[in-house]
């Protein structure tokens, strides 16, 4: 394990239990395959970025994103 990974693990383990649980859920979700190809994911991300840049989609604030339970 790289030193940066060890540091990250130590930081994560120092979080309060509820935040560790949220982080664990987020990491587990990141491992789930959603069935899309890399090309489909790239196209979706480019479309989303275009909508955000153009103002078509206002997006969400940091506070709104992290205020929602996982």
Beta strands, then each sheet from edge to edge (+ up, - down):
end
